Amino acid sequence: TQKDGELFGIMNSRIESITSTRRVPVIVCELDQLPPIRKSLAGKYHPRCLNLRPSKEQLERKLQDDSELSAEVREQLLGRYTATEQKLAHVAKGVFDMVHTH
C-alpha cells in the first residue's frame, strides 16, 4: 500500500516463513490499509482481522502518566484516536472478525 508517497508491503516469503513453522503472523496496519491487505492474503491465508484498541479513557490515563510527552503530542494522539473512532463508525459489518476495546 502507499501512504504519504511511501510504499509499504509485506513479502509473501516472510509470511510463508512464519506460517511454515505453525506460527501466526501479526500485521499491524492503519484502517485504510486493511482492505487491500485482507484481499491480497484472502485466498491462501484466510486472514482474521482484529480491532484491538484501548478505550478513550484508558488512552487518556496512559498519556497523562507519560511525563515525556508534551501537551501538543498528547492532543495529536487523542485527535488521531477520535478520527479513527469516526472512521470505524463507517466500516462495514463483517470487516473485523473481532473487536476488543479495553
C-alpha positions as CSV (number, residue, x, y, z in Angstrom):
1,T,0.0,0.0,0.0
2,Q,1.0,3.6,-0.3
3,K,0.8,6.3,2.3
4,D,2.2,9.9,2.0
5,G,4.1,8.8,-1.1
6,E,5.8,5.9,0.7
7,L,5.3,2.3,-0.3
8,F,4.7,-0.3,2.4
9,G,4.4,-4.0,1.9
10,I,4.9,-7.5,3.3
11,M,6.8,-10.1,1.4
12,N,4.9,-13.3,0.8
13,S,8.2,-15.2,1.5
14,R,8.2,-13.7,5.0
15,I,4.6,-14.8,5.6
16,E,5.5,-18.2,4.3
17,S,8.5,-18.5,6.7
18,I,6.3,-17.7,9.6
19,T,3.3,-19.9,8.7
20,S,5.6,-22.8,7.8
21,T,6.6,-23.0,11.5
22,R,2.9,-23.1,12.5
23,R,3.2,-19.5,13.9
24,V,0.6,-16.8,13.2
25,P,1.9,-13.6,11.6
26,V,0.5,-10.4,13.0
27,I,0.3,-7.4,10.7
28,V,-0.4,-4.0,12.3
29,C,-1.9,-1.5,9.9
30,E,-3.9,1.6,9.6
31,L,-7.6,1.2,8.9
32,D,-7.4,2.4,5.3
33,Q,-4.7,-0.3,4.6
34,L,-6.8,-3.1,5.9
35,P,-9.0,-3.9,2.8
36,P,-6.1,-4.3,0.3
37,I,-4.1,-6.4,2.8
38,R,-7.0,-8.6,3.7
39,K,-7.8,-9.1,0.0
40,S,-4.3,-9.9,-1.0
41,L,-4.0,-12.6,1.7
42,A,-7.5,-14.0,1.4
43,G,-7.0,-16.9,-0.9
44,K,-4.2,-18.7,0.8
45,Y,-4.1,-17.5,4.4
46,H,-7.7,-16.8,5.4
47,P,-6.7,-13.7,7.4
48,R,-8.5,-12.8,10.6
49,C,-8.9,-9.1,11.2
50,L,-8.9,-8.0,14.8
51,N,-9.5,-4.5,16.0
52,L,-7.8,-4.1,19.4
53,R,-7.6,-0.7,21.0
54,P,-7.8,0.9,24.4
55,S,-10.8,2.8,25.5
56,K,-10.5,6.6,25.1
57,E,-10.4,6.9,28.9
58,Q,-7.6,4.3,29.2
59,L,-5.6,6.1,26.5
60,E,-6.1,9.4,28.2
61,R,-4.8,8.0,31.5
62,K,-1.8,6.4,29.8
63,L,-0.9,9.6,28.0
64,Q,-1.2,11.6,31.3
65,D,1.1,9.1,33.0
66,D,3.8,9.6,30.3
67,S,5.7,12.6,31.6
68,E,7.9,12.7,28.5
69,L,5.0,13.6,26.2
70,S,4.3,17.2,25.6
71,A,0.7,18.5,25.7
72,E,0.8,19.0,22.0
73,V,1.7,15.4,21.3
74,R,-1.0,14.2,23.7
75,E,-3.5,16.3,21.8
76,Q,-2.3,14.9,18.5
77,L,-2.6,11.3,19.7
78,L,-6.1,11.9,21.1
79,G,-7.1,13.6,17.9
80,R,-5.9,10.5,15.9
81,Y,-7.9,8.3,18.2
82,T,-11.0,10.3,17.7
83,A,-10.5,10.4,13.9
84,T,-10.1,6.6,13.9
85,E,-13.2,6.2,16.0
86,Q,-15.2,8.2,13.5
87,K,-13.8,6.1,10.6
88,L,-14.7,2.9,12.4
89,A,-18.3,4.1,12.7
90,H,-18.5,3.8,8.9
91,V,-16.7,0.5,8.5
92,A,-19.0,-2.2,7.1
93,K,-20.1,-5.0,9.3
94,G,-18.0,-8.1,9.0
95,V,-14.7,-6.3,8.2
96,F,-13.4,-7.3,11.6
97,D,-13.6,-10.8,13.0
98,M,-13.2,-9.5,16.5
99,V,-13.4,-6.0,18.1
100,H,-12.0,-5.5,21.5
101,T,-11.8,-2.3,23.4
102,H,-10.2,-2.4,26.9
